[in-house]
């Protein structure tokens, strides 16, 4: 009976106690941080939208049927009408979904902004940099990935050793462009 | 207990990267630039110090039969709490270090130190061990990252050092570059240690 107590009951109870305390702590921290995290994400999204369509004064999230990886569509207005459309899309990247905003004006990409990603630091994570985003500006139609210097109008040069990430971002932009073309 | 000796142990004698060769995944993945190396090194140090603290605190309470699951629960919960707090209250810091935190959870240095040191030593000694090991890990990452960033991109901490007309060794930024750099540094370190007559 002491064997049972020493070898099974006590280890089991201790492990249970530690797991229970950990679960309570995690639950409390999650509840406490839920609000600030959501507020911070909303603030980051608003800042990113303002950066993508600097001339837009008001943003209005559209209530419309969404397809595939697209999770939100926002129209930006300025004094003379529509400044552009921002499509939020989350294609599957190398390690997880890459959440990004694609701003489209008159059927061409006005800019892209990656708001959340967990790609490999130093390689795929470079996709969030300004230099890579600039490769998309002005592109329209169906885009393709190339590993050499992009020559054709619709080609995007891949990030060195991050082809999968590049492909994911291009897929996301393509999906946003296709959605724009069939809805606006 | 001798804090100086414990810290030196982590920095040199049992350097996690160059001597113990544990936690190689982040070493290979994030050392493409000196900035990334420092970020990963400091985040790991912070987690290591705290996990050593908690494990040492609980060392007499945890039965040895279930110690590994207990350590994992403690470390994983602790890291998740840090991640949530950073995301919620320190968004600036989270933007620069947040991407490294999921990598720390799977870093075996944390568990290795919990098992090899914190489970058998006093609270203060365990904290010093965390500082020493973290410093050793950070130093190793910084050296590898500096070499790779300089040779692969001609820059250091993002500052351009070589003119863009110099050819870039892109391979240094790819995983093989990490292995080549590590091998050269380990060979150098072993040579220096052997010469000191410690063997």
Interface residues (C-beta under 8 A of the other chain):
Chain A: X7 X10 X11 X12 X14 X15 X18 X19 X22 X23 X25 X26 X29 X30 X32 X33 X34 X35 X36 X37 X40 X44 X118 X120 X121 X122 X123 X125 X160 X161
Chain B: X29 X30 X31 X32 X33 X36 X40 X58 X61 X62 X63 X65 X66 X69 X70 X73 X74 X77 X80 X81 X84 X85 X87 X88 X89 X91 X99 X100 X102 X103 X170 X173 X174
